[in-house]
């Protein structure tokens, strides 16, 4: 719809005079939507001065969007370090202090929640499935499955102890030996506190932790750890048993906290890819070296 202005005045007034059955609120909305052109140029200002002879055109929404597409919706910035992603898995680095998944307290910010938000930026129907967990205080590599069948396959590898998990920890002091294996039986009480018990204790679970000192100055030592089992606080309990608690782990006897965190990091994860069945390995840098 086009018309030629027959007098001077503001654009809103001229539009109102020509379209006397349309409310001024609706006219302002048309301006905001970019549906009004003056002499071939889109004009948004209601107080734009019109002079006699100017050509004013009211455009359809479709035509207006072709000329001036609506601004793209700004995506929510998600605090997430992605190490790898494909159609089957999402591998990320969990920061220390963040829960892997919400507890019965229904925490809003979790790593799982961030991953779901991330994949849903591509498609609202997307989802991330929890495969395994890391303690809140532990940082490092975590894998999420993007389909139920992939979750089940990777979890079967964990159950069969076929997943190779490497950790690094900064511990207080230096163990008597440079390497060793800690085999303990652990149990959680109703408050989720972990304690060491005998193998015959009801509900106890075996925890097998292999460790090796890679660097030491006698005050602190950096150790590389592999685990056969995935028990809560397994590594932290093993280091406590050695008399060398993880730096920052006050719960298990640490007296120092130079990095303002529990210095335990899941540095690498290796398993068979759920689509190709080929071995894949993902790693992240040790944050407290």
C-alpha positions in Angstrom: 0.0 0.0 0.0 1.5 3.3 -1.1 0.3 6.9 -0.8 1.8 10.4 -1.4 1.9 12.8 1.5 -0.3 15.8 0.8 1.0 17.9 3.7 3.8 18.2 6.2 3.9 16.7 9.7 5.3 13.8 11.7 5.3 10.4 10.2 2.9 9.1 12.9 0.5 11.9 12.3 0.5 11.5 8.5 0.0 7.7 8.9 -2.9 8.3 11.3 -4.6 10.7 8.9 -4.3 8.2 6.1 -5.2 5.1 8.2 -7.8 6.6 10.4 -9.2 3.2 11.4 -5.8 2.0 12.8 -4.8 2.8 16.4 -1.7 4.8 17.1 -0.4 1.9 19.1 -0.7 -0.4 16.1 1.0 2.3 13.9 3.9 2.5 16.3 4.2 -1.3 16.2 4.4 -1.2 12.4 7.2 1.3 12.7 9.0 -0.9 15.1 8.6 -3.9 12.9 10.2 -2.0 10.0 7.0 -2.1 7.9 7.0 1.6 6.9 9.1 3.0 4.1 9.6 6.7 3.2 10.8 7.4 -0.3 12.2 3.8 -0.4 13.9 3.8 2.9 12.7 2.0 6.0 11.8 4.5 8.8 11.3 3.6 12.4 10.9 7.1 14.0 7.4 8.2 14.8 8.4 11.8 14.8 10.3 11.7 11.5 9.3 14.9 9.6 7.3 14.3 6.4 7.1 16.9 3.7 4.5 17.2 0.9 5.2 14.8 -2.0 7.0 12.1 0.0 6.0 8.6 -0.9 5.0 6.4 2.1 4.6 2.7 1.8 3.1 0.2 4.2 4.7 -3.2 3.7 3.6 -6.7 4.7 5.6 -8.4 7.5 7.1 -10.8 5.0 8.3 -8.1 2.7 9.6 -6.1 5.7 11.6 -9.1 6.9 13.1 -9.6 3.5 14.4 -6.1 3.5 15.4 -5.9 7.1 15.6 -9.4 8.7 14.8 -9.5 12.4 17.9 -9.5 14.6 19.1 -13.0 15.4 18.2 -14.2 18.9 21.3 -13.9 21.0 22.2 -17.3 22.4 22.8 -17.7 26.1 26.5 -17.9 26.9 27.2 -21.2 28.5 30.3 -21.6 30.7 31.4 -24.9 29.3 34.8 -26.2 28.0 34.1 -28.7 25.2 37.0 -31.1 24.4 35.2 -33.1 21.7 31.7 -33.5 20.3 30.2 -35.6 17.5 26.8 -37.2 16.9 27.2 -39.7 19.7 29.1 -38.1 22.5 30.0 -34.8 24.2 33.3 -34.7 26.1 33.8 -31.7 28.4 36.1 -30.6 31.2 34.4 -30.3 34.5 35.5 -27.4 36.7 36.3 -28.0 40.4 33.4 -27.0 42.7 30.6 -27.8 40.3 28.2 -30.8 40.7 28.1 -33.3 37.9 24.4 -33.7 38.3 21.8 -32.3 40.6 21.1 -34.0 43.9 17.7 -34.3 45.6 18.1 -30.6 46.5 17.6 -29.9 42.8 20.5 -27.5 42.3 20.1 -25.3 39.3 23.7 -25.0 38.0 25.3 -28.4 37.3 27.6 -29.7 34.6 24.8 -31.8 33.2 22.5 -28.8 33.0 25.1 -26.8 31.2 25.6 -29.6 28.7 21.9 -29.9 28.1 21.7 -26.2 27.5 24.6 -26.4 25.1 23.2 -29.2 22.9 19.7 -27.6 22.9 21.1 -24.5 21.3 21.3 -26.6 18.1 18.0 -28.4 18.5 15.5 -28.1 21.4 14.9 -31.8 21.2 18.5 -32.7 21.9 19.5 -34.2 25.3 22.6 -35.3 27.2 22.7 -38.6 29.1 24.8 -39.0 32.2 27.4 -41.8 31.8 29.5 -41.4 34.9 30.2 -38.7 37.5 33.1 -36.9 39.2 32.9 -35.6 42.8 32.0 -31.9 43.2 35.6 -31.0 44.2 37.2 -32.9 41.4 37.9 -31.4 38.0 38.6 -33.0 34.7 37.4 -35.0 31.7 33.8 -36.2 31.6 31.8 -37.8 28.7 28.1 -37.5 28.1 26.1 -39.6 25.7 23.8 -38.0 23.2 21.5 -41.1 22.8 20.3 -43.7 25.2 22.0 -46.6 23.3 25.3 -44.8 23.5 24.9 -44.2 27.2 24.2 -47.9 27.8 27.2 -49.0 25.7 29.7 -46.8 27.5 28.3 -47.6 30.9 28.8 -51.3 30.1 32.4 -50.6 29.5 32.6 -48.9 33.0 30.9 -51.9 34.5 33.4 -54.3 32.9 36.3 -52.1 34.1 37.3 -51.6 30.4 37.5 -47.8 30.7 41.0 -46.5 31.3 40.8 -43.5 33.7 43.8 -41.4 34.6 43.9 -38.9 37.4 46.6 -36.6 38.7 46.7 -35.3 42.3 48.9 -33.0 44.3 49.5 -34.5 47.7 51.1 -33.4 50.9 54.5 -34.9 51.6 55.9 -37.9 49.8 54.9 -41.6 50.1 57.5 -44.0 51.4 57.4 -45.8 48.0 57.4 -44.2 44.6 54.5 -46.3 43.4 51.9 -48.8 44.7 48.3 -50.0 44.8 45.8 -49.2 47.4 43.0 -51.9 47.9 40.4 -50.8 50.4 36.7 -51.5 51.2 34.6 -48.4 51.5 31.1 -47.6 52.6 29.0 -44.4 52.6 26.8 -43.6 55.6 23.4 -41.9 55.3 25.1 -38.5 55.2 27.3 -39.6 52.3 30.4 -39.6 54.4 32.8 -42.3 53.2 34.7 -44.5 55.6 37.1 -47.5 55.3 35.7 -50.8 56.6 36.4 -54.5 56.4 35.4 -56.5 53.4 32.7 -58.2 55.4 31.0 -55.0 56.4 27.4 -54.8 55.1 27.3 -52.5 52.0 31.0 -52.2 51.6 32.5 -51.9 48.1 36.0 -52.6 46.9 38.1 -49.7 45.8 41.4 -50.4 43.8 43.7 -47.4 43.2 47.1 -47.6 41.4 49.4 -44.6 41.9 52.9 -43.4 41.0 54.9 -40.4 42.0 55.9 -38.3 39.0 57.4 -35.3 40.7 58.2 -34.3 44.3 60.0 -31.8 46.4 59.3 -33.8 49.6 56.8 -31.1 50.7 54.3 -32.0 48.0 54.2 -34.6 45.4 52.5 -34.9 42.0 51.1 -38.4 41.5 49.5 -40.1 38.5 46.6 -42.4 39.4 44.6 -45.0 37.6 41.6 -46.7 39.1 39.9 -50.0 38.5 36.8 -49.1 40.4 34.9 -45.8 40.7 33.9 -45.3 44.3 33.0 -42.0 45.8 36.1 -40.3 47.4 38.1 -43.4 46.4 41.3 -41.6 45.5 41.1 -39.2 48.4 40.6 -42.1 50.8 43.6 -43.9 49.3 45.9 -40.8 49.7 44.7 -40.4 53.3 45.7 -44.0 54.0 49.2 -43.3 52.6 49.5 -40.5 55.1 49.6 -38.0 52.2 46.2 -36.4 51.8 45.4 -34.5 48.6 46.3 -30.8 48.9 43.1 -28.8 49.8 41.2 -31.9 51.0 40.5 -30.8 54.6 37.8 -33.5 54.9 40.5 -36.1 54.7 43.2 -34.5 56.8 45.0 -32.0 54.5 46.6 -29.0 56.2 47.5 -27.0 53.1 45.3 -25.4 50.4 47.7 -23.4 48.1 45.3 -23.6 45.1 42.0 -22.9 47.0 40.6 -26.3 45.8 41.0 -30.0 46.2 43.9 -30.8 43.9 42.5 -33.8 42.2 42.0 -33.8 38.4 40.6 -36.4 36.0 43.3 -35.9 33.3 42.4 -38.5 30.8 39.6 -40.9 29.8 39.9 -43.8 27.3 37.1 -46.1 26.0 35.6 -47.6 22.9 33.6 -45.1 20.8 29.9 -46.2 20.9 29.5 -45.8 17.1 32.8 -46.9 15.6 34.0 -49.3 18.4 37.5 -47.7 18.0 39.5 -46.7 21.1 39.3 -43.0 21.8 41.3 -41.0 24.4 40.5 -37.5 25.7 42.8 -35.5 28.0 43.0 -32.1 29.7 45.8 -30.2 31.2 46.6 -30.6 34.9 45.6 -27.2 36.5 47.8 -27.3 39.6 51.3 -28.1 38.2 
